Amino acid sequence: MASEKQLPVGTIMVLHALARGHHHGFDILEQTGLTSGTVYPALERLAKLGLARSSWEDARTARAQKRPPRRNFQITEDGKAALIRALERYRTLAPISIDGVVHPRDAEPA
């Protein structure tokens, strides 16, 4: 299993989207707000590391919907474990805003 310390935040966001049931690149782009230059390499990286697996949908289904076949990704058990550890690592960032100000709900009373 790969060390999740090697996973960039964007890749963790993609893994999180997979865990929430978003299975193909375009859906993940919409859900995360990440660019295709982040999402598609992250999906390939996750598959290579065994944290996700992929399969192509049936071409007949895609033809019936007048679009190309989609490659669907699913998080693996190793991926779930890596995601849990990564989210725990980043949990401490949740109350902090971009500019480093603590969220009001987490501020100590005066």
C-alpha positions as CSV (number, residue, x, y, z in Angstrom):
1,M,0.0,0.0,0.0
2,A,1.2,3.5,-0.8
3,S,2.0,6.0,1.8
4,E,-0.7,8.6,1.9
5,K,2.0,11.2,2.8
6,Q,2.9,11.1,-0.9
7,L,-0.6,12.2,-1.9
8,P,-1.1,15.9,-2.7
9,V,-4.2,17.6,-1.4
10,G,-5.8,17.6,-4.8
11,T,-5.4,13.8,-5.0
12,I,-7.0,13.5,-1.6
13,M,-9.9,15.6,-2.8
14,V,-10.3,13.2,-5.8
15,L,-10.2,10.2,-3.5
16,H,-12.8,11.8,-1.2
17,A,-15.1,12.4,-4.3
18,L,-14.7,8.8,-5.2
19,A,-15.7,7.8,-1.6
20,R,-18.8,10.0,-1.9
21,G,-19.9,8.1,-5.1
22,H,-18.6,10.3,-7.9
23,H,-17.2,7.8,-10.3
24,H,-16.0,9.5,-13.5
25,G,-13.7,12.4,-14.2
26,F,-16.2,15.0,-15.4
27,D,-18.4,14.4,-12.3
28,I,-15.3,14.7,-10.1
29,L,-14.4,18.0,-11.8
30,E,-17.8,19.4,-11.1
31,Q,-17.9,18.2,-7.4
32,T,-14.4,19.3,-6.5
33,G,-13.9,22.4,-8.6
34,L,-10.5,21.1,-9.5
35,T,-9.1,21.4,-13.0
36,S,-8.8,18.5,-15.5
37,G,-5.0,18.8,-15.2
38,T,-5.4,17.8,-11.5
39,V,-8.3,15.3,-11.6
40,Y,-7.2,13.0,-14.5
41,P,-3.6,12.6,-13.4
42,A,-4.8,12.1,-9.8
43,L,-7.2,9.3,-11.0
44,E,-4.3,7.6,-12.8
45,R,-2.1,8.0,-9.7
46,L,-4.7,6.5,-7.5
47,A,-5.3,3.5,-9.8
48,K,-1.5,2.9,-10.1
49,L,-1.2,3.0,-6.3
50,G,-4.1,0.6,-5.8
51,L,-6.2,3.2,-4.0
52,A,-8.8,3.1,-6.8
53,R,-9.7,0.8,-9.6
54,S,-11.3,1.6,-13.0
55,S,-13.4,0.0,-15.7
56,W,-14.9,1.2,-18.9
57,E,-18.6,1.4,-19.2
58,D,-20.3,-0.6,-22.0
59,A,-19.9,1.2,-25.3
60,R,-23.6,0.5,-26.1
61,T,-24.7,2.5,-23.1
62,A,-22.6,5.4,-24.2
63,R,-23.8,5.2,-27.8
64,A,-27.4,5.2,-26.6
65,Q,-26.7,8.4,-24.8
66,K,-24.7,9.8,-27.8
67,R,-21.4,10.3,-26.0
68,P,-18.1,8.5,-25.7
69,P,-17.7,5.7,-23.1
70,R,-16.7,6.8,-19.7
71,R,-14.0,5.3,-17.5
72,N,-15.5,4.7,-14.1
73,F,-13.4,4.7,-11.0
74,Q,-14.1,3.2,-7.6
75,I,-12.2,3.6,-4.3
76,T,-10.6,0.4,-3.0
77,E,-10.4,-0.7,0.6
78,D,-6.8,0.5,0.7
79,G,-8.1,3.8,-0.7
80,K,-10.7,4.1,2.0
81,A,-8.0,3.5,4.7
82,A,-5.7,6.0,3.1
83,L,-8.5,8.6,2.9
84,I,-9.4,8.2,6.5
85,R,-5.8,8.7,7.6
86,A,-5.4,11.7,5.2
87,L,-8.6,13.3,6.5
88,E,-7.5,12.9,10.1
89,R,-4.2,14.6,9.2
90,Y,-5.9,17.5,7.6
91,R,-8.7,17.7,10.2
92,T,-6.8,20.3,12.2
93,L,-7.0,22.6,9.2
94,A,-10.8,22.6,9.1
95,P,-11.3,25.5,11.6
96,I,-8.6,27.7,9.9
97,S,-9.5,30.0,7.1
98,I,-7.3,30.8,4.1
99,D,-5.8,33.9,5.9
100,G,-5.1,31.9,9.0
101,V,-7.9,33.3,11.1
102,V,-9.6,30.8,13.3
103,H,-13.3,30.2,12.5
104,P,-15.5,32.1,15.0
105,R,-17.1,28.8,16.2
106,D,-13.6,27.6,17.2
107,A,-12.4,30.8,18.8
108,E,-12.0,30.8,22.6
109,P,-14.4,33.1,24.5
110,A,-13.0,36.5,25.5
